[in-house]
Amino acid sequence: MTSYQHILDELGIKAVNPGGYAGGWLSFEGRDLKPSINPTTEEPIASVAQIDEADYEAIVTAAVDTFERWRMVPAPKRGEIVRQIGLELRKYKEPLGHLVSLEMGKILTEGLGEVQEMIDIADFAVGLSRQLYGLTMHSERPGHRMYEQWHPLGPVGVVTAFNFPVAVWAWNAMIAFVCGDTVVWKPSRNTPLTAIAVQNIVENVLAAHDFKGVSNILIAPSSGVGAKMSYDRRIPLVSATGSCRMGKQIAGPVSQRFGRTILELGGNNAVIVMDDADLDLALRAVLFGAVGTAGQRCTTTRRLIMHRSISQGLTERLVKAYGSVTIGDPLDPNILMGPLVEQGAVNDYIEALKIIEQQGGEIIYGGKRLDRKGYFVEPTLVKAHKDMAITREETFAPILYLFDVDSVEEAIELNNSVDQGLSSSIFTTNLISSEKFLSHAGSDCGIANVNIGTSGA
């Protein structure tokens, strides 16, 4: 018995698991099996049956059929069911958080924190279920009144990435549930077991209310079956988290059928540190933002833009801090950085380092794969210049590019010089600089922080 077998048992994970839920788990007989790999040891945790096109039809049909009943449940009663889901997540927070760390590779505090985010959004959704208000408006027609009323869309497709394998589903699903929508979930191929565990937890609640088809799941061997959601008119909204390339693949087909999308894609996030900044505060934020989740967050700090007058001192402190980062088993409480998720991520890291050297970057710390079992690499610091094309791309690995600037205006221009615009930060004690960063002429990112890092929102 493995040291984590009790976690799998508690969450209902078997040696071989079905990969589709259509108001009930589909049989895995005769289907291809794919193991989920522990990135810390490169060993299989358990296997999952991969769905086929017939399974896809069964799953979507279940979501459509259940939607017709679910939409008629009063919103506050739907909220009560979501409240019970939140309670069930509290019950399973410890084992589910451990499974997130085991299967994805983020450290345990992050795994537990991710489950807490699920609980928090459930609480938010419960309140929302009693606040689905609409306006009433005066009409120019005598004896008439006008009012707006929100209606459920239908089955919602949710495509999630490996780095937040359960929280992102919850951000979508809890809101969809209280709005009267059902959900079809396609989790990442790298983290199917966490998805199955969540489905088991949610099923405990929904089955007690005779609404098994509200939450459904499909685990496919590639993007092919999941991509069917983009073309499927029965799914009016597709919410997806992943790369910009993936976003384009989904957005095109959905928009062509006049469907709706919610896309959270790449982030080439920068932290600006000015000469008047609290450097202790900045150092901690940059370290956590760049190294947390082994650089595999959409909001990971990937560029550090420093005022030239403090650049050398902050760089020296950052090199020392990187040297203190413990790397290893994410379930070990003494570890600060776990592995990358798979061998492909390691390959991308190595390839990026080759390109960095070709484009004139200087690796001042790290830059190697660790000689041990598991997908472990060193967090890496690179002295960069503005003409390096790779710094305008998103490499999903712990590589941080360091730039020097002479003014806040130059820093903002550099911050905005990439195509990705997710998160950004400035560290300064100057009110004028912070307001300039937050103004219409400042950061062009969806998230602009002052004196706090790029991760989180």
N, C-alpha and C positions, 0 to 999 in steps of 0.2 A: 504494500500500500504506500502511495506517495505521501509526502508530508502535507499536501494540500487536498487529499482525497475527501476529507471531512467537509471542506468548503464546497466541492462539487456535489457531494451528497445532499447537503443542506439546501442547495439551490436547484436540485432536481436534474443535474447534469449527469448523463450516463456515459458509458464508454463509446456508444454510438447513439447519435441524436437525430431526430427528424429535422429537416431544414425548412419545413413549411407549416404554417398554421392558418387554417381556413375555418374558423369557428371550432377548431379542434386540431390536434396535431396530425399531420398526414403520415402515412406509412413510409418507412424508409427502405422497405424491401425492394430490391432490384434497382436501386438508385446508386449513382456514383458517390463514394465517400471521400471526404477531404478532411485531413487532420488539421486541427488548430495547433499552431506551434508556439511553445513558450519561448519568447525571444531571449530570455536569460540563459537557457540551457540548450536551445535549438532542438528540444525534444517535443514530441506530440503530447498534448494534454488530453484530448478526446477528439472523436471524429464526428462530422456532420454530413448528413445526406444532402446532396445538391438537388434543388428542384428542377423540373423540366417545364415545358410550355403548357402541358396539361395541368400541372400543379398551379402554374400562374393563373390560369383561367379559374380554377377552383377557389383560389385565394381572393381574387378580385371579385368574383361572384358573391362570395361570402360577405365581403365588405359592402357591396352594393345592396344586397338583400337586408343586411342588418341595419344599414343606414336608414331604410324606410321606416323601421320601428324606432331606432335611436333618436331620430330627428323629432319625433313626437313626444319624447319625454321632456317635461318642463326643465328649463335650464338649471334652476336651483336643485332639482333632483339629480340631474347629471353631475352637478357640482358636489353633491353628497357622495356620489360614487367615486369621484376623483379624490375627495377627502379620505375615503377609505383606502384608496390606492396609496395615498401619501402615508397613511398609518402602516400599511403593509411594507412600504419601502423603509420606513423607520425600523421595522422589525428585522429586516434583512440587510440593514446598512453595512454591518461588519463583513459578512461573507461576500456580499456583492462588491464592496470596495476592494476586498482582497482579490476577487476574481478579475476586476478591472486591471489591477496592478500585475497580476499573474499573466494575463493574456496579452495586455497591451505594452507593459513595461514601465509605466510611470510609477513613481514611488508611492508608498502606501498612503501617505498623508494626502496626496493628490487623488488617489483612487477613492478614498473615503470622502474627500471634498467634492468629488464629482457626484457621488450618490446624494450628498447633502444638497447639491444644486437641484437634483430631481425632486427632492422633498420640498425645497423652497418654491419651485415653480408649481408644484401641486397646490401648495398653500395659496399662492397667487391666483391660480385658476379657480379655486373654490370661491374666493371673493369676487372674481370676475363673473362667475355664474349668476350673481345677483345684480350685475351692473351692465347688462347688455341693453343699454338704453337706446332710444331713438328720439329724434326731434319731432315736435309738432309745429306746423307752420300755418300762417294765415293764408287764405286763398282769396283771389280776386272774384271768385264765383260766389254769389250769395247762397247761403245754406250749405256750403261745402267746407270740409276740413281736410288737411293733408297731414300725413305722418309717415315717418320712415320706420321700417322694421327690418332687422337683420335676419337673414335666413341662412341656414347651413349650406355649405357648398356641395358636400358629398364625400366620397372616399378621398382622403388626402394621402398622397404618396410622400414618404419620408425616406430620403437617402442619407445615411450618416457615414462619417469617416472614422478611421481607427483611433484617432487621437483622443476623441471624446466619445467613446463607444456607447454610452448610455445617457449622458446629460443632454446631448443635442436632440436625441429622440424625445426626451421628456419635454424639452422646451417647445417642441412642436405638438406632441401628442396631448399633453394636458390641456393646452388651449383648444386644440381641435375637439377634444372630448366634450368640454363644457359648451362649445359652440354647436354641438350636435353632429359633428362629422365623425366618420370612422377613419381608421388609419391602416395603410399598407406600408410596412416597414421593410426596406432593404438595407441591412447593416453591412459594414465593411467585411470583405472576405477574410481580413486578418483577425476580426474579433467577433466571430459568430456565437461563441459560448456565452458572452455577456448578454447578447441579445436574447438568446434562448432563456437565460436565467430571468431577465426582466419580463419576458412574455409569460413565464411560469408564475411570477409574482402577481402580475396584472390579471392573469387568468383566474387566480384565486378569488379575486374580488368580482370581476365581471361575470363569472359563471354563477356566483351566488345570486346575481340579479337577472339571470337568463339572457345575458347579452354577450355571448362568447365571440361573436364576429366583429365587435367594436375595434379590437386591436388584433391585427394580423401581421404575419411575418413571412418573408421569402428570402432564402439564402441560396444564392446562385453561384455557379463556378466562375462566372465572368460577368462583365457588365451587360452581356447580350440580353438575358431574360429581364434583368432589372430595367434595361433601357426601354423595354416595351411600355413601361409606365409613361414615358415621355410621349408616346404616340397614342395612348389609350384615352379616348374621349370620356370614358367612365370615371377618370381621375382628373377632376377639374383643377386641382392644385398639386404641384410637385415642389417640395421643399428639399433642397440638397446642400450638403456641406462637402467641400473638397477642393480640388485644384481648379484653376481657371479653365484649363482644357476640358475638364469634366463639365464645368458649368456651361460652356458653349455647346457641348453635345446634348445637354438637357434643354437649354433655353430655346434652341432653334425649333425642334419638333413641337414643344409645348406651345410656343408663340404662334406657330403656323396653324394650330387648331384653336387658337384664341383661348388657350388655357392660361393659368397663372403660375408664376414661379416665385419662390423665396430662395435666393442663392447667397450663401456665405462662402466666399472663395478665398483666393490667395491674400497673403499679407506680408509685405516686405517692410516691416515696421521699424521705425527709427526712434531713438532717444536722443534729444539735443541736451547737452550739458553746457551751460553758459559759465562765464568766469566768476559770476557771483553766486553760483549754486552751492547748496549744502552737499559737499562731495561724499560724505558718509552716507547720506540718504540716497544719492544717485548711484553709488557703488553697489549698495544692496539691491536696488531695483534692477540695475543692468544685469547683475549676476543672476538673479532669479529669473528675469525675463529672457535671458539668452540661454541659460542652462536648463531651466525647468522643462520637464517632459522631454529631455534630451533634444531640445530645439524643435520639437514636433507639434507646436501649437500654431494655429492661424495667427495668434497674437504674439508669437515669439519675437523678441528683440533681435533683429538681424543686422541693424546698422547703428553705430554709435557715432554721433556727430558732436565733436568737442571743440570748444573755443580753444584756439591755439595756445593761449597763455596757461591753461591748466591741463593741456593734453598730455604732456610727458608724465606729470605726477600722477594723473588718474590712470594712465596706461600702466605704469609701474605697479600701482595698487591693484589693478585688475588682473595683471599677470600673477601676482602673489595670491589673490583670491582664487583664481582658477586652479592654482596649484594645490589648494586645500579642498577641492571638490572630490568627495569620495564617490567612486563609481562601482556599481555591482548590483547584487540582487535587490530589486526594488522593494521586496518585502522585509528587508533588513532595515530596522529603524535608524541605523547609523549611515545609511546610504543617501546621497543627495541627487544622484543621477543614475538612471537605469539604462537599459539598452535601447537601440533603435528597434523598430518594430519587425524588420525582416532584412534578409540579405540584400534585396533590391535597394533598400534605403542606405545600407552601407556602401553599395556600389555607387549610388548617387553622390554620397559624401566624398568618396575617393576621387571620382571624376571631377567634382567641383574643385578639389584641391589642385588637381593637375591644371585646370583652366586658370585658376587663380595665379599660379606661378607663370603660366604662359602670358597672362595679361599684366604682369608686373607687380603683383601683390606680394607682400612679405609676411610669411607666417611667423608670428612672434611667440605663439604658444600652441601646443597640441599639433594636430595634423596627422594623426596616425590611428589605425585600427588597433585595438588592444589585443595582445596575443593571449587570448583565452577563449573558452567556449562561450558562445552567446554573441549577439550583435552589438558589441561594445566598441565605442570610438572615443577619442579624446575631444573634449570641448576645445574649440579652436578660435584663436584671435588672429586677425589678419589686418595689417596696416595697408589701407587701400587708397586709391586715388579715383577721381571722378570719372576717368575715362575707361574704367574697368566695366565692361558690359555685364559681367556676371553679377555685379553688385546690384543690378537692376532686375535680377531674376530672383525667384524664391526657391532656395534649396532647403528642403525639409530636413535639416540636420543642425547640430549645435555649432554653427560657424557665424562669428560676429565680425563685421567689417568696421574698421576704425577710420574715421575721417577727421581732418582738422579744418576749421573755418575761422574767419576773423570777425564775423558779426552775426547778429541774430537774423538779419535779412538773408545772408548767405546760407545760414543753417536751414531756414524755412524753405528756401529755394531747393536745396539739396534734399530735404525731406520730401518735397513734392515732385521730385524728378523721376519717380518710378511709376509704373502703370498701376501697381497695387495700392489701394488706399484704405486699409482697414483700421490700423491703430497707430498712434503716435504719442510722444511725450516730450515735454520740455522741463528741465530742472533749472530753476532760476528763483532768486528772491526779489527780482525787479518786476514790479507790477506792470510797467510799460511793456516789457518783453513778453510777459505771460499773456497780456491782453492782445498784443500783436499776433502771437501764436494762435489765439483762439478766435481772432477776427476773420472776416470774410477774405482778407488777404493773407491769412495764416495757413495753418495746416489744412490740407485738402482731404484728410482722412475722416472716416465715419466716427472714429473715437479720437478725441484730442485731450490728453491728460496734462495736468500741471503738478509737478513734484510727486508723481507716482508712475510706476512702470507701465509698459504697454499691455501686459497680460491682464485678463479679467476686464469686467465692465460693470 
